[in-house]
């Protein structure tokens, strides 16, 4: 199973999906597939595989949030 995620601003207008995927790999230790690898319509998106257990997925979300300087996954 996987999910397509739109690359958020300001990064979407500053870098390609390949560059953003590398940013996540290098700074958050999270692997994502750049949308452009699946064709031109995929630019601006990432494909994230949901193949890990729930705890590992939550960890990945936290790591992405720290990398981007945002608080994600908070319960309201």
N, C-alpha and C positions, 0 to 999 in steps of 0.2 A: 504494500500500500504506500502511496505517496501523496504529497500535497504540493500544489503550486502556490508560492508566496510572492506577492509583489514586493520588489525592492523599495524600501521606504525612501522618502526624501529626507535629507538632501542628497543621499548617495545615488539615487536613481538618475539624477541629472549630472552627476559628477563622474560616474564610472560605468563600465560595461558589466553585464551579469558575470562575465568571467572574472573581472577584477574584484567584484563584490564577493564572489564565491571564494577567491583566494584570501580576501580580507578575513572572512569568517574562519577559514582554515588556519591562517597564521596567527590571528589575534584571539579567536574564541575556541580553537581546537574542535571546530564543528565542520563536518564535510557536507557540502551541498553541491548539487549539479547546476551549472549555469544554464539558465533558460535558453540562451542562444545556441546551446549544443543540440537543441531539439528543433531548430529552425528559426528563421527571422522573427516570427511572431512570439517567440519565447524571450526575446530581449526585454529586460526590465523585470524579469521573474527569476526565481530559483525553484528548483524541484528538490524537495526534502523527502527522503525516504523515512517512513514510519515503521522501521523494522526492529527497533530496540524495545526493551520493556519500558513501562511507564516512568519508572524512576530515571532511567537514562534519558528519555525524551524531555522530562522536566529539567534535568541537569543541562541539556543542550539549550533549552529555551533560556535558562538563567545565564548561561555563558554568552549567548547571542545578545541578551539584554545588557550585560556588562560591557561587551565589546562596543555596542552602539550607544552606550551611555543612557539607556532607558530602563525603566522598571517595567518588566513584562510578566505576565502570568499572575499578577496580583489579584487576590480575591477582593471583591467589593461588597 
